[in-house]
Amino acid sequence: MLSSVVARRLVAGVCQAAWRPAVTGLPPSRGYRGDAQDDTRGDMIEIPLPPWDERPGEPTDIKKRRLLYESRKRGMLENCILLSLFAKRYLNTMNENQLQQYDRLINEPSNDWDIYYWATEAQPTPDVYQGEIMDMLKEFTKNRNHEQRLDAPGLEYLEKESH
């Protein structure tokens, strides 16, 4: 069994290995930052995530299914609801360019809160993610028809569309 001193040194070594200084703009590598709005990021630790890779040549029907799944399975409930409802409404009407924009938007940023803050316009959207899909998501987020959005949609609509 490790002593508490050895355990602390081990944890400190792992944390130092993962330490990266805070940078302005988008981080050059993907990682969960765990930052809060009022965080100075002076002690930021990034936990590396695998890089996002485009999937050239992926069949459109497979891409739509993958994006639907990834829209529903997020790191936070707010985005599970928001993105799954957005995907239900728009995913089947998106062209290849729009699908690529949506794929990048929901899979490249390392922190789901960033996506939420951009969609709700609480923070400005970085230029790399600004485009037609982000505009659609921002408009969808405004919920001008006052729809009740308390949970992700059921999957029954998938059966209706396949027949």
KOLFI-167479 format. One record per residue: residue in one letter; x, y, z of N, C-alpha, C, CB in turn. Coordinates in steps of 0.2 Angstrom, whole numbers, plus 5000, padded with zeros to 4 digits. Atoms other than C-alpha are relative to their C-alpha. Glycine has a CB too. Layout:
BEGIN
aXYZXYZXYZXYZ
...
END
This chain:
BEGIN
m500449945000500050005000500450065000499550005006
l499649945000500750174996499850055006499850044993
s500149954995501050305009499750064997500650015004
s500449945003500050465008500550054997499750045006
v499549965003501750555004500149984993500650005005
v499850035006502150444990499450014995500149925000
a500649995005500350454983499950074998499449985004
r500149935002500350644984500650024995500150045006
r499549995005502050644975499849974993500749975002
l500250035006501350534962499550044996499749935001
v500549965003499850634959500350074998499450025005
a499749945002500850794959500449994993500550035005
g499750025006501950714945499650004994500449945001
v500450015006500550664934499750074999499449955002
c500349935002499750844936500550044997499850035007
q499449965003501450924932500149984993500650005004
a499950025007501550814916499450024996500049925000
a500549975004499850874911499950075000499349975003
w500049935000500151054915500150034993500450035005
r499949965006499951174901499850075002499649974993
p500249934998499951364903499450024996500650054999
a500649975003498351454899500250044994499650045004
v499849965006498351534881499350034998500249954995
t500649965002497151654873499849974994500250074999
g500350035006495951594860499949935001500550014994
l500150074999495751414856500749965002499849974993
p499350034998497051294864500249964994499849955006
p499850045006498151204851499949935001500850015000
s500150074999497751034858499350005004500549965004
r500750014997496050964864500149985007499649964996
g500050034993495750934882499550035004500750015003
y500549974995494550964896500350045004499649945004
r499749954997494951124904499750015007500050064997
g500349994994493651124918499950075003500349965006
d500049934998493551314918499350025001500350044994
a500749974998492151414926500150074996499950015007
q500049945003491651584919500550055003499350035000
d499549954996492651684933500649975001499650015006
d499350044999494151564932500550054997500049934998
t499549975003495751654929500549964996500550045006
r499750055004496451494922500850005002499950014992
g499350004998498051524931500349935002500150055006
d499850074998498051344937499749954995499949995007
m500350055004497351264922500449944998499950044993
i499750065002497651084919499549974994500049955006
e500450035006497151004902500149925001500250034994
i500050075000496650824902500049984992499549965004
p500050015007497150764884499449964998500749974998
l500550045003495750704873500349984993499350044999
p499750025007496050614856499850064995499749934998
p500249955004496050734842499449984996500650014995
w500550015005494550764831500249994993499550065001
d499850015007494750694814499350004996500349934999
e500550005005493650724799500049934997500150054994
r500150075002492950564791499950014992499549965004
p500250005007493150594772499849934997500650034996
g500250065003492250474762499449965004500549954999
e500550044996491050424776499350014997499950035007
p500649995004489350384768499550055004499749935000
t500449954996488050514772499549975005499650044994
d500550034995486750404780500449985006499749944997
i499650024994488150334792500150075004500649964998
k499949944997488650514795499450035004500350054995
k500649974996486950574800499849955006499450004995
r500250044994486650424811500550015006500049924998
r499549994995488350454820499950075003500750004997
l500149934997487950644822499450005004499950054994
l500650014995486250594829500249985007499449964996
y499750034993487050484842500450055004500449944998
e499649954996488350614846499750065002500650024995
s500449954998487050744847499649995007499550024995
r500350024994486150644860500449985006499649944998
k499550024994487650584871500550055001500349934998
r499649944999488450744877500349995007499750064999
g499750004994489450784892499650045005500750035000
m500549964995488050894900499349994997500350075000
l500750015002486150874900499850064995499650005006
e500349945004485851054893500249984992500450065002
n499950015007486751004877499749944997500850004999
c500350065002486050834876499350024997499949945006
i500649985002484350914875500050054994499650045006
l500049955006484751064864500349974994500550055002
l499750035007485850964851499649944998500749985001
s500550055003484650814850499450034997499949955006
l500649975003483150924847500250034994499750055005
f499849975007484151024834500149954995500750045002
a499850055005484750864826499349974997500449945003
k500750035002482950794826499750054994499549995006
r500349955004482350954817500450014993499950075003
y499749985006483750984805500549954996500450065001
l499550055003484950834802499849974994500149955005
n500250035007483950754788500050054995499449965001
t500149955006483850914778500750034999499650055002
m499349975001485750954780500349974993500449995006
n499650025006486850954764500749985003500150054995
e499350024997488650884765500450055003500449974994
n499649944997489451054769499750015007499950064995
q500349984993488151084783500249945005499350014999
l499950064995488450904790500750015002499949934996
q499349994998490350944790500150055005500450014994
q500049954995490051104799499849985007499650064998
y500350024994488951024812500549955003499349964998
d499650054997490150874814500650045004500349964994
r499549964996491550994818499850045006500450054995
l500249964994490551104829499949965006499450034998
i500250044994489950964840500649955003499449964999
n499550054998491550854840500750035001500149954995
e499449975000493050974839500150045007500250054995
p499949974993492851084855500149955005499550065001
s499850054995493551004870499550015006500750015002
n500449994994492251074882499350024998500350065004
d500749995002490351054880499750075002499649955003
w500249934997490151224890500150054994500350025006
d499949955006490951314875499450004995500749984997
i500550005005489651254863499450035003499949924998
y500649974997488251294875500050085000499949975007
y499949935000488951474878499950034993500650025003
w500049975007489151504859499250004998500449964995
a500750015003487351434855499550055004499849935001
t500549954996486551544869500350074999500049985007
e499749935001487651694864500250035006499550044996
a499749984994488351704881500750024999499949955006
q499349985002490051714873500150004993500549945003
p499950005007490651754856500249944997500450064997
t499850065003490851614844500650014996499449974995
p499350005004492651584837499850004993500549955002
d500149995007492751624819500049934996500550044996
v499950075003493251434815499349975000500549965003
y500750034999491451384821499450044998499949985007
q500649955002490451534815499849984993500250075000
g500250025007489451484799499249995000500449944998
e500750015001487751434793499749955006499949964993
i500350044995487551294806500050035006500449935000
m500049974994488051394820499450065001500750045002
d500649955000486751534815499449965001500050034993
m500650045000485451394813499949985008500049944996
l500150024993485851334831499950055005500749965002
k500249944996485851504838499350025000500450064998
e500749995001484151534831499649955003499850014992
f500350064996483551364837500050015007500349934998
t499949994993484151404854499550055003500750015002
k500449944998483151564855499249975002499950054995
n500650034999481551454855499450054999500049965007
r500549955001480451584848499349975000500150034993
n500650034999478951464848499849985007499949944995
h500150024993479151434866499849925001499450045003
e500150074999479251244864500249985007500349964994
q499850024993479351144880500649954998499549965003
r499450045002481151074879500349985007500550044996
l499750024994481450974895500449945000499449995005
d499750065001482150814888500249994993499649945003
a499850015007482950744873499449964997500649955000
p500650035003481650674860500149935001499950024993
g500050075001481150494860500249984993499349975002
l499750025006481750394846499449974995500549945001
e500550035004480050344839500050044993499350025003
y500049975006480250474825500449974995500250085001
l499550035004481650374818499649944996500649975003
e500450055003480450234814499550034995499649965005
k500549965004479150354806500450024993499750065003
e499649985006480550414794500249954996500550055002
s499750065004481150244789499549974996500449955004
h500550045004479450184782499750044995499449985005
END
